[in-house]
Amino acid sequence: MTPEQNDLLCRVEGAAPMGRLMRQHWLPACMSEEVAEPDCTPLKVRLLGENMVVFRDSNGRVGALDELCPHRRASLAFGRNEECGLRCLYHGWKFDVDGNAMDMSSEPVDAALRTTMKARAYPVHEAGGFVWVWMGDPAQVTPFAPPNWAMAPAGKISIVKMHGACNWAQVLEGSIDSAHSSSLHSTNMPTATEVDGSTATETAWLRPSADKAPRLEVQKTPFGFRYVAIRTPIVDADKQDYVRMTLFVAPFTVHIPSTDRYHLSQMLVPIDDENTMFYWIAWHPEKGISQDAWRRFCGAEIGKDVEPVTFRKVRNAANNYMQDRAAMKAGDFTGIYGIPTQDMAMWESMGAIADRSEDRLGSSDKAIFTFRTQMYRAAQAVARGEPAIGTVEPRVPHAKLMSFEGMLPKGEDWRVLNVCDEERAIASGQP
C-alpha cells in the first residue's frame, strides 16, 4: 500500500472517510461494569478522536455526553452525578442523559437561555455487557443489531479490556491472522495428541495439529468475509483436515475459532488514529468461563495487569513487556505473559501506524490482503458519499454469525459450515 492508501485505511479522526464509515455503526464506548451503579463516577471515553463522558443516572439510565460543558468548555468528567443528571463543577450547570439542561445555577431563573441550552448527547444502547453509542447523524440512527454474544445470559459473558498504543487496523489484522498463533502463542496453544479440537484448560488451549503453515481460503460476504486456516492434523491426516474458521464483521468485529468451553469474539475499536481499545469476549449460552478466570488466563486482571479506568498495560513497551529471557531458555516461546500482551508487543512494535508499503505478504496472509482491499475500497465508497459496508440491505443478523473449529473430512466444503438461513437466502438470490 502507498502511504496515501495506508492513511485512508487507518485514519479515523475528523472527516477521515474511515471514521465516517465507523460512525454509521454502533460503537462500544465501555463495558457496562464500568458504569454499573446509579450515580457512579462519570467515565471519560475517547472514540474516533472525540471525547465524551458516560454515566448512569439515579434511575439507572445510561447517558453519553460530549465531555466539554457547552457553557465554558470545562470537562464534565469531573462533574457531580446526582439526582438524575450530571452537574458541571465550574458553574453548576446540570444536564440529563439526553443532554437537556436541568439547572443553570449561574443564570437568572427567567433567562431565555435556560429553554434552549443542550449538551451534545449521543444515542445509547446497552447490550451484551457493553454500553454502545451512535456517533453518526442523529437524524439517521439505525436500529441496534446485537452481536452474537448478546444472546448469552449476562453471567456467561466474560470480557477482557486492554489499551493498545497503535492504530486499529494493525490490531485487527492480528485478530484475523490465524498463522501467527502457531508461533507467537505456541506456549499457550500447544500440540496435543489426545484432543480432536481446541481444548481449554486453566492455562492453555490444546490443539490437535503441529502444522505451522496453514492453507488459507477466503470467502467474501455481505458483512465482511469469513476465512479458514486448514491444517494437517496429527491423527488421520489422510482422512481429515483440522479447520479453523474466522469471521470478520466490518468494520471492527472478529469472531475467532471457539474452544470446547467458550466462543471467542473480539472488537478492535479506534480510540483515535494512534490508539485502540482491545476487547476480547469469551462467552457461551451454557458453559463459558468466569470473568475472573478469563482475565487471569489472558493476563488482563484489572489493577494487576492493566490499570483501572485507562486499561493501559503494566507490561508495555517501556519495560519490554517484562519479557523473561530465562523463561524463554527454559521453553517459553516468547517470555511474555498473556496472549493479548504477546500480541500487543508485536502490534505496537510496528509503530503507531504501520508502514504497509514495506510489507512482504505471503500465502498465509490472504485474510490480511482481503481486509486491506475490502476496507480500503469501503472507505473510498464512503468518501464518494455511498453507504458504509454492512449497512445496506440485504443484511445478515449479527446475532447469527458464528465461527467454526474442528475436524472436517477431506473433500467437504467448509463454506456451508455455520451459515444461517438469512445468509443462505442472500447467496441464492432469494427475497
N, C-alpha and C positions, 0 to 999 in steps of 0.2 A: 504494500500500500504506500502511496505517496504521503508526505506529511499532510497535505490538504485533505486527502481521503481519510487519513487517520484522525484528524481533528473532527471531521464530520461524524465519524463513528463514535468518538469518545466524549466530546464536549457536550455538556448539558445545561450550562448556565445561561441566563439571559434569554436571548432569542435564538439560541442554537437549535437547529432542526431536531436533534435527538432529544433535547429537553422538551421541545414542543410535542414530540411523539410521546414521551413519557407522561406528559400532562393529559393525554387522552385515555389514561388508565388510572385506576385507583392505586395509590401508593401506600405501603406500610409506613406509618410515622413512628410507631414504637410498639412495644409489647403491652398488652393490657395490664400486666402486673406492675408496670412502671407508673401507672396512674390508677392503682387498684382501689383506693379508698376515697370516698367523698371528701371534698375539701382538702385533697392531698397537695403536696408541694407541686407547683407548676413545673412542667418538664420542657426544657428547651430542646427543640428539634430543628435540624437543618436538612433540607431536601432540595435537590436541584439548585443549590446555591441560595436558597431562600430560608430565612429563619422564622420559626413560629414557636408558639407555646401551646402545649397540650395539657389540659386539666380536666378533672372530674368534679362537677359541681355538687352542691349539698344534696341534690336529689338523685345523684348517680349518673347524670347525663355527661357525656364526654364532649368537649369542645376543642377546637384548634383555631387560635387567633394569630394574626401577624404579631411577631414578637414586640414590635415597637408601638407604643401607645400613639394613637392618631393625634393626640394633643401636642406634645412636645418631643415625641420620639424617644422617650425613656423606655427601658426594657420592662415588659410585663412579666418576665421570668422571675423578677424579684417581688412580684405582686402578692397581695393577700387574697387567697382563695377562700371566700367566705360568703355565706348567705346567698348562694346561687349566682355568684359572679366573681370575676377576677378584678381586683382593685389595684390600680397603679399607685405605687408609693409616692410618686412625685407630687401630685396634686389631688389624689383620691378619686380620680375618675374610675368608674367601675363598669364592666361590660359582661353580658351573659354569654352563653355558649354560641349564640347566633350573632354576636357582635353588637347587639343593641346596648346603647348607653343606659345604664340603670341609675347612675348617680354621677353628678359632676360637681363635686364639693366646692370647687373654687368659682363656680358661676352662679349668678343670681337665679333664684327659683323660677323666674319668669323669662329667662334667657331663651331666645329663639333657637340658639344652638343646641339646646337640650333635646329638641324634637327631631333634629336631623343628624346628630352625631352617631356614627357607627365605626366600630373597628372592623378590619377585614377578617371575616370568618370563613374558614374552609369547610365545605361539607364533610361530614364524618360518618363512618360506619364501623361498627365493632364486630369482629367475627374471627374465629379460628385462633384466638389468643393474641390478636393484633388490633390496634386502632389504625384504620385506613383513612386517608384523606384524599380529596379531589382537588387538584391544583390547576385544573384547566378552566375553561369558560364556565362560570357558574350558571349560565343560562342553558348549558348543554351537558348537564351532569348525566352520565349513563348509569343505568341500574347496576348495582354492585353484583358481581358474579363471584360467588365464594370459591376458594381453591379447594382441592380435594381433601386436604386435612381438616377443613372446617366441618366435614361430615362426621368426624370422630368426636366422641364425648370430650369435654374440656379436660378431664383428668387423664386422657390418653394422648394429649398433645404436649410434647416437651420441646423447648426452644433454646438454642444456643445463639447468643448475640455477640458480635465482635467487630470492632472498628478495623478497617483496612486502609492503610495510608497509601492508596494508589487508586487509579481510575477504575470505574465499574467494569469496563469491557474486559480488562485483563483478569479481573476476578471471575467474571462469568466464563471466560474461556477456560479457566482452570476447572470450573464445575462441569463443563461438557467435555473434558479431556480424559477419556477412560484409560488411555495408555499410561499416564503418569502414575496411576495408583499402584501398578505392579512394581515400580521402582521407589518413588518417594514414600509411599505408605506401606512398603513391603513388610516392615516390622509389625505394623498394626493389622495387616491383611495377609497373614502367612498362608502358605500352601498346606493343605491337609488332605490326606488320602481317605479319611473316614467320613467326609461330608460330600453331598451332591449339590450343594448350593451355598451361598453366603450364610454362614452360621455365626451368630453373635454370641460371644462370651462376655464376661465383665471387662475384659481388657483387650479383646481382639475380634476381628471378623475373619473367620476361617474360609479359605477358598479352595475349590476342587480343581485348580489349574495352576501350573507354574509358567504358563505362556506369557511372556512379557511383550510380545509383538502381535497384538490382536489385529484381526482383519475388520476394518470398519466399513459399514454400509449405511447410507443416509436416505431418508425419505422426507421430503418437504410436505408440510401440512398447512391447513388454514391458520393454525395457532402458532406456527413456527416450524419445527421439524422434530422428528424422532430419529435416533440412530442406534445401531447395535455395534458392540465390540464382540467379535466372535473369537473365542479362544479354544485351543485344544485342551480337553480335559485329561486328567491323569488316568481315569478309568474309562474303558471302552471308547478310546479315541477314534476307532474306525467306524463306530456306530452313531456317535452323537457329538454335538458341539456344546461348549459352555457359552451361553449367550447372556450378555448384559445390555439391557436397553435403557437409554436415557432420553428424556423429553425436554426440549427447550420450548417454553411457553413465553413468547415475546410479550413484553420486552425484557424481563429481568428474572423470570422464574425457571428453575430447573428441577425436574423430578429424576432423581438418580436411582439406580437399582436398589431394591429393598434387601433387608436381611430376613432371616426366618422369624424375627421378633418384631420388627417395625419397618414401616415405609419411611422413605427419606426424601425430603424436599428442601430446596434452598431458594432464597431470594437475595439477589445481589443488587442493592438499591443505591443509586448515586446520591451521596451527600452533596457533592459539588464535583468540579472537574477532576479533582485530585484526591478524593476520599470516598470511601464506600462503606455502607453498613452491611455486614455479612450476617444473614440469618440462616440457621440450619435447624430444620424441624424434623423430629423423629415422632412418628405417630402410628396409631393402629386402632381400628374400631374396638378390638377386644384385648389384644396382648399389649405391646408397647414397652416403654421404658420410663422410669420415673424421671421427673425434672432434675432432681439432684444427681441421679446416676448418669443421666445423659451429659450433663455439664462436666461431671467428673471424668467420664470417658473421653470427652473432647478436650480436656484441659482448658475449660472455659468457665470455671466457677467464679461467680461474682465476688469480688473482694479478695480473691486469691490469685486467679489467673488473669482476670480483667478488672479494670477499675469500675466502681459503681458510677452510674449516670453516664459517663462518657464511653464505657466499654472499650477503652484503649487497653492494649495488651501489656501485661507485665513482662512477658518475653517479647522483645521487639528489636528493631534494627540497631538501636543504640547499644544494646548489650549482646548483639549477635544471636538473639533469640535464645540466650542461655544454652547454646549448643554445647553438648558434652562430648568432647573428643575421646575421653576414656571409655564412655559408653559405646561409642562407635567402634572402637577397637575390640570391645567385648561382644559385638554382634548387632547392636542397634544401628540401623542403616543411616539415619540422619543425625542422631544425637539430639534431636529437638522433640520436646514433649508435646503430644497432642496433634491429631490430624489437621485441624484448622490452622494451627501455628506453623506446621510444616508447609502448608500451602501458602500462608502469608509470607513466609520467608522467601519463597520463590517469586510470588507476585510482586512484592514490594521491591525486591532486588532488581526488577526490570526498570525501575524509575517511576515517578509519579504518573506519567503517561508513557507507556511503552512505545518505542520507535519500531513500528512494524515494517518499515522499509528495509530493515536489516534481517528480518526473519528468513529462515530457510525451511519451509514446510515440507513434511514427508507424508507418506501414505497413512500414517497414524493420525494425521491432522485433518482428516476430511470434515469432521464436525466443526473444527475451528474455521476452516475455509468457508464452510456453508454459513456459519454465524456471521462472519465478516461481510460476505457478499449480500446476504439477506438483510442484515440490519443497515448496512451502508445504503442499499437501494431503498429500504424503508424510510431512512432519513431523507434521502433525495425526494421521495414521493411527498413527504410532509412539507419539504421546502417548496414544492410546486403547488401546495395547497390541497393535496389529497389526504384522505383519512389515514390514520395510523394503522400499522399492521395489527391484526387481531381485533379490530373494532367494526369491521363490516360484515354483513350477512353473506352467506350463512356462517354461523359461529358454532364451535364445539363447546359444550358446557365444561368449564374448567374443573368442576367437581368430579367429572367422569374420566379425567385423564390419569392414566396410571403407567408406570414403568413396568419392566419385566426383568426377572433374573432367574436363570435356571438352565437345565439341560434341554436341548432340542434335537430330536432325531435328524440325522443328516438328510438334507433334501427338503425339509419342511420350511415353509415360508414364514419368517418372523414378522412380516408386515401385517399379518392377521391377528397377532397377539395383542390382547387388551385394547382392541379397537371398539369404541362404543357405537351404539346404533346410529347416533346422530352423525358421527364421522363416516360411518359406512354409507349412510344415505348421501352425504355430500360427495363422496368419492364416486358413487354410482350415478350421480346426477339426479337423484330423486328429490322431490319437493320436501 
